[in-house]
Amino acid sequence: MSNEIHIDYTSGSTLYAVIRNGVGEVWYSSGQVFESWGTGSRTANDYSISLTGKGGSRYVGNFDSNIPAGRYSVQAFLQAGANPADSDNLVGSDEIVWSGAGRVTCDKLLANKAVQNKSTGEIKYYDDDGQTVLLTHTPADAAATITRTPS
């Protein structure tokens, strides 16, 4: 997948993003781990994800496919100097629900391919490519209830 991160900001700027988990830790891609900001004397330069200007004040970047499935916040910073720095200003943010293989959105779940295994009841929802599974859940029903457990 690519270009899962989308940020709107004035064209001609130099932006980068960082990804944070639910407890506020930041993704360190070289170590493939979430950690507290500044661990091992790391700075914004170690956590930054490049964003590319696409014109019309839109910037895009890639969400690291090594990040496990979950809900994450993306922060965008305006790079003031030659490299990302801890003093750079926050200019935007977004939230991404990540399947481990792609961004999960309501329109993808409703409009794209979904396949149910009739013997197990498991339903797989696919990304635009028709191959990448975004979400799997298995409904379980009893006499009076139906329970859906996302995985």
Secondary structure, DSSP 8 states (H G I E B T S, - for coil): ----EEEE--TT--EEEEEE-TTS-EEETTTTEEE-TTGGG--HHHH-EE-EE-STTEEEE---TTS-SEEEEEEEEE--SSS--TT-EEEEEEEEEE-SSSB--HHHHHHS-EEE-TTT--EEEE-TTSSSEEEEEEEEE-SS-EEEEE-
